Amino acid sequence: MRAVVVRRPGPEAVVEIVEVPTPQPGPGSVRIAVAAATVNPVDLMVRAGVGGTPFAAPRDQWGVGWDVAGTVDAIGEGVTEFAVGQAVIGISDRLDVSLGAQADYVVLEAGNVAPAPLSVSPVQAATIPLNGLTALQALDALDLASTDTLLVTGAAGAVGGFAVELAAARGVRVIASASPADEDAVRAMGATDFVPRQASLPDAVRAIVPGGVDAALDAAALGPATLAAVRGGGRFASVSVPNTPIPLRGTTVHTVLVRADRPRLDHLVSQVDAGNLTLRVAETHPLTAASEAQKRLALGGLRGRLVLTP
């Protein structure tokens, strides 16, 4: 089968399409025939060498791709909740793997997989796991009540957009920060207030909510500027380790590193099928154009995900 791999850190040219043996599912795992796999910033990190740091086991190559949509192709011992031919989505939430989701087939633990939504295509469904789980796990870490005010930075991005919709569905008042060109879009997602990205974030937010918001999800990785918009004793969730600020003024600070989570993945699927969650696809590319897709992602300016198909 074909697989996208990185064999040495460096520029896009080292993203390779290689032929490898088709992996076999072990106990507790399933093999998925890939119909769609997204391209995400974490793929650029793997290319740049994060997979070869002391945080990951040494190996000759690193697999690329975390999100997948496809059909179950083979089942390992002990797996009873899935059937061959079933449409599924899943997440490969590790850096230290030889093969990722950008391949013809991927093997995942059954707990990393959920039945696919019925109302959307595999290309759309592939955009759910990584960013949807990140947003949902961050919101749950913030322990929001319907009376709370929430600031979401990067509100038009992949994580931020999901966070706005999921929080608004809970009755939370959402203040969105994004480019002025995205104001209508994020308001349509459920934001009740908007702050242009170029504005002084603490001042603009406090003009809307005197004293500061109860909580913030910093999807734009602004760090201290976002924290300064949170009231004393409030809550803050970061999705970027380097940009996680010191918890000043009694603020509770969470660093959210996404993890496989079947119950929450099931919840996201149910929200998609209920029409409550918007799935945005910016462009599709063939698997063989993985390197070009990474170049496009690095240019920025996307509203939606890049998706690879066989």
C-alpha positions as CSV (number, residue, x, y, z in Angstrom):
1,M,0.0,0.0,0.0
2,R,1.0,3.7,-0.3
3,A,1.8,5.8,2.8
4,V,2.9,9.3,3.5
5,V,6.1,9.3,5.6
6,V,8.9,11.5,6.7
7,R,12.4,9.9,6.9
8,R,14.4,13.0,8.0
9,P,13.5,16.4,9.2
10,G,13.5,19.3,6.8
11,P,11.5,21.1,4.0
12,E,8.5,19.7,2.2
13,A,10.7,17.7,-0.2
14,V,11.2,15.1,2.5
15,V,7.5,14.2,2.6
16,E,7.5,10.9,0.7
17,I,5.0,8.5,-0.7
18,V,6.3,5.0,-0.1
19,E,5.1,1.5,-0.7
20,V,4.9,-0.5,2.5
21,P,3.2,-3.8,3.5
22,T,-0.4,-3.4,4.5
23,P,-0.6,-3.4,8.3
24,Q,-2.5,-6.1,10.1
25,P,-4.8,-5.3,13.1
26,G,-3.7,-6.7,16.4
27,P,-5.9,-7.4,19.4
28,G,-8.3,-4.6,20.2
29,S,-7.7,-2.7,16.9
30,V,-9.2,-2.3,13.5
31,R,-7.9,-1.7,10.0
32,I,-9.5,1.1,8.1
33,A,-9.5,1.5,4.3
34,V,-8.9,5.2,4.1
35,A,-11.4,7.3,2.1
36,A,-10.2,10.7,3.3
37,A,-7.4,12.0,5.6
38,T,-6.9,15.7,6.6
39,V,-3.7,17.7,6.6
40,N,-3.1,19.6,9.9
41,P,-0.4,21.8,11.4
42,V,0.8,18.7,13.4
43,D,1.9,17.3,10.1
44,L,4.2,20.2,9.5
45,M,5.6,19.6,13.0
46,V,6.4,16.0,12.1
47,R,8.0,17.1,8.9
48,A,10.1,19.7,10.8
49,G,11.4,16.9,13.1
50,V,9.1,16.9,16.2
51,G,8.7,13.1,15.6
52,G,12.4,12.7,16.0
53,T,12.7,14.5,19.3
54,P,13.2,12.7,22.7
55,F,9.4,12.9,23.1
56,A,9.1,10.1,20.5
57,A,10.8,6.7,20.1
58,P,13.7,6.7,17.6
59,R,12.7,5.1,14.2
60,D,13.7,5.2,10.6
61,Q,10.5,6.9,9.5
62,W,7.5,8.7,10.9
63,G,4.0,8.3,9.6
64,V,1.9,11.4,8.8
65,G,-1.8,12.1,9.4
66,W,-4.1,12.1,12.4
67,D,-7.6,12.3,11.0
68,V,-9.3,9.6,9.0
69,A,-12.6,8.6,7.5
70,G,-13.2,5.3,5.7
71,T,-14.5,1.8,6.2
72,V,-13.5,-1.0,8.5
73,D,-11.5,-3.4,6.4
74,A,-10.3,-6.0,9.0
75,I,-10.9,-6.5,12.8
76,G,-8.5,-7.6,15.4
77,E,-9.2,-10.1,18.2
78,G,-11.6,-8.9,20.9
79,V,-13.2,-6.1,18.8
80,T,-17.0,-6.6,18.8
81,E,-18.3,-3.0,18.4
82,F,-17.4,-2.7,14.7
83,A,-18.1,-4.8,11.6
84,V,-16.2,-5.1,8.3
85,G,-17.6,-2.6,5.8
86,Q,-18.8,-0.2,8.5
87,A,-18.2,3.5,7.8
88,V,-16.1,5.1,10.5
89,I,-14.0,8.0,11.5
90,G,-10.9,7.9,13.8
91,I,-7.8,9.6,15.2
92,S,-4.2,8.5,15.3
93,D,-3.1,10.6,18.3
94,R,0.6,9.7,18.5
95,L,3.7,11.1,17.0
96,D,5.9,8.0,17.4
97,V,4.4,5.9,14.7
98,S,5.8,4.6,11.4
99,L,2.5,4.9,9.6
100,G,-0.2,7.5,10.0
101,A,-3.7,8.2,8.6
102,Q,-2.3,9.5,5.3
103,A,-2.2,6.1,3.7
104,D,-4.3,3.6,1.8
105,Y,-4.9,1.7,5.1
106,V,-4.4,2.6,8.8
107,V,-4.7,0.5,11.9
108,L,-6.1,2.1,15.0
109,E,-7.1,1.0,18.4
110,A,-10.9,0.5,18.6
111,G,-11.2,3.2,21.2
112,N,-9.8,5.7,18.7
113,V,-12.7,5.0,16.2
114,A,-16.4,5.9,16.0
115,P,-19.2,5.2,13.6
116,A,-19.1,7.9,10.9
117,P,-21.9,10.5,10.7
118,L,-24.7,9.5,8.3
119,S,-25.4,13.0,6.9
120,V,-22.0,14.0,5.4
121,S,-19.4,12.6,3.0
122,P,-16.2,10.9,4.1
123,V,-14.3,14.0,3.0
124,Q,-16.3,16.2,5.3
125,A,-16.3,13.5,8.1
126,A,-12.5,13.4,8.1
127,T,-12.4,17.0,9.4
128,I,-14.0,16.0,12.7
129,P,-11.7,14.0,15.0
130,L,-8.6,16.1,15.7
131,N,-10.0,19.6,15.8
132,G,-13.4,18.6,17.1
133,L,-12.0,16.6,20.0
134,T,-9.5,19.4,20.8
135,A,-12.3,21.9,21.0
136,L,-14.6,19.7,23.0
137,Q,-11.9,18.6,25.5
138,A,-10.9,22.2,26.0
139,L,-14.5,23.3,26.7
140,D,-15.0,20.4,29.1
141,A,-11.7,21.4,30.9
142,L,-13.2,24.9,31.3
143,D,-16.3,23.4,33.1
144,L,-18.6,26.0,31.6
145,A,-22.0,26.9,32.9
146,S,-24.8,28.4,30.7
147,T,-24.4,31.6,32.6
148,D,-20.7,31.9,31.7
149,T,-19.0,34.2,29.2
150,L,-16.4,32.6,27.0
151,L,-13.7,34.2,24.8
152,V,-12.6,32.2,21.8
153,T,-9.5,33.4,19.9
154,G,-8.9,32.1,16.4
155,A,-12.7,31.7,16.3
156,A,-12.7,31.3,12.5
157,G,-10.1,28.5,12.6
158,A,-10.6,24.8,12.7
159,V,-10.5,24.4,16.5
160,G,-12.0,27.8,17.2
161,G,-15.0,27.3,14.9
162,F,-15.9,24.1,16.5
163,A,-15.5,25.7,20.0
164,V,-17.8,28.5,19.1
165,E,-20.6,26.2,17.9
166,L,-20.2,23.7,20.8
167,A,-20.2,26.4,23.4
168,A,-23.1,28.3,22.0
169,A,-25.1,25.0,21.9
170,R,-24.6,24.9,25.7
171,G,-26.1,28.4,26.1
172,V,-22.8,30.0,26.8
173,R,-22.3,33.6,25.7
174,V,-19.4,33.5,23.3
175,I,-17.1,36.4,22.4
176,A,-15.2,35.6,19.2
177,S,-11.9,37.1,18.2
178,A,-11.0,36.7,14.5
179,S,-10.2,38.7,11.3
180,P,-12.9,41.3,10.6
181,A,-13.6,39.5,7.3
182,D,-14.8,36.5,9.4
183,E,-17.2,38.3,11.7
184,D,-20.4,37.2,9.8
185,A,-19.2,33.6,9.7
186,V,-18.4,33.3,13.4
187,R,-21.7,35.1,14.4
188,A,-23.5,32.5,12.2
189,M,-21.7,29.8,14.3
190,G,-23.2,31.3,17.4
191,A,-20.9,34.0,18.7
192,T,-22.9,36.8,20.3
193,D,-20.1,39.3,20.4
194,F,-17.1,40.0,18.1
195,V,-13.6,41.4,18.7
196,P,-11.4,42.1,15.6
197,R,-8.1,40.3,15.7
198,Q,-6.2,43.6,15.4
199,A,-7.8,45.2,18.4
200,S,-6.2,45.3,21.9
201,L,-7.8,42.1,23.1
202,P,-8.0,42.8,26.9
203,D,-9.4,46.3,26.4
204,A,-11.9,45.2,23.7
205,V,-13.2,42.3,25.7
206,R,-13.5,44.3,29.0
207,A,-15.5,46.9,27.1
208,I,-18.0,44.1,26.4
209,V,-17.7,42.3,29.7
210,P,-16.5,44.6,32.5
211,G,-14.0,42.8,34.7
212,G,-13.3,40.2,32.0
213,V,-14.8,37.0,30.8
214,D,-15.3,33.9,32.9
215,A,-13.2,31.7,30.6
216,A,-11.1,31.7,27.5
217,L,-10.2,29.1,24.9
218,D,-7.0,30.4,23.2
219,A,-7.1,28.7,19.9
220,A,-5.0,31.4,18.3
221,A,-2.2,30.8,20.8
222,L,-2.0,34.4,21.9
223,G,-1.0,33.5,25.5
224,P,-0.8,36.4,27.9
225,A,-2.9,38.7,25.8
226,T,-5.8,36.3,26.0
227,L,-5.3,35.6,29.7
228,A,-5.4,39.3,30.4
229,A,-9.0,39.3,29.1
230,V,-10.1,36.8,31.7
231,R,-11.4,37.9,35.1
232,G,-9.4,37.1,38.3
233,G,-10.1,33.5,39.3
234,G,-11.4,32.6,35.9
235,R,-10.4,29.7,33.6
236,F,-8.1,29.5,30.6
237,A,-7.5,26.7,28.1
238,S,-4.5,26.7,25.8
239,V,-4.0,24.3,22.9
240,S,-0.3,25.2,22.5
241,V,2.3,24.2,25.1
242,P,4.8,27.0,24.2
243,N,2.1,29.7,24.4
244,T,0.5,28.6,27.7
245,P,0.8,31.5,30.1
246,I,1.6,31.6,33.8
247,P,-1.7,31.3,35.8
248,L,-1.7,34.9,37.2
249,R,-4.5,36.4,39.3
250,G,-5.7,33.1,40.5
251,T,-6.7,31.9,37.0
252,T,-6.9,28.2,36.4
253,V,-4.9,27.4,33.3
254,H,-5.3,24.1,31.3
255,T,-3.0,22.9,28.5
256,V,-5.1,20.7,26.3
257,L,-3.3,18.1,24.3
258,V,-5.8,16.2,22.2
259,R,-6.3,12.5,23.0
260,A,-8.5,9.7,21.5
261,D,-11.8,9.8,23.2
262,R,-14.6,7.5,21.9
263,P,-17.5,9.0,23.9
264,R,-16.7,12.6,22.9
265,L,-16.1,11.4,19.3
266,D,-19.6,9.9,19.4
267,H,-21.0,13.2,20.7
268,L,-19.4,15.1,17.9
269,V,-20.9,12.7,15.3
270,S,-24.3,13.1,16.9
271,Q,-24.0,16.9,16.7
272,V,-23.0,16.7,13.0
273,D,-26.0,14.5,12.2
274,A,-28.3,16.9,14.2
275,G,-27.1,19.7,12.0
276,N,-25.5,21.5,14.9
277,L,-21.8,21.4,13.8
278,T,-20.4,22.9,10.6
279,L,-17.8,20.9,8.7
280,R,-15.6,23.0,6.5
281,V,-13.5,21.7,3.7
282,A,-11.2,24.2,2.0
283,E,-9.6,22.0,-0.7
284,T,-9.1,18.3,-1.6
285,H,-5.9,16.8,-3.0
286,P,-4.9,13.3,-4.0
287,L,-2.8,11.4,-1.6
288,T,0.1,11.7,-4.0
289,A,0.0,15.5,-3.6
290,A,0.6,15.4,0.2
291,S,3.7,17.5,-0.1
292,E,1.9,20.2,-2.1
293,A,-0.9,20.1,0.4
294,Q,1.5,20.8,3.2
295,K,2.9,23.7,1.2
296,R,-0.6,25.1,0.9
297,L,-1.3,24.7,4.6
298,A,1.9,26.5,5.5
299,L,0.8,29.5,3.4
300,G,-2.2,30.0,5.7
301,G,-5.4,31.9,5.0
302,L,-7.5,28.7,4.9
303,R,-11.1,28.6,6.2
304,G,-11.6,24.9,6.4
305,R,-9.4,21.8,6.2
306,L,-7.3,20.4,3.4
307,V,-8.3,16.8,2.8
308,L,-6.4,14.0,1.0
309,T,-8.2,11.3,-0.9
310,P,-6.9,8.1,-2.5
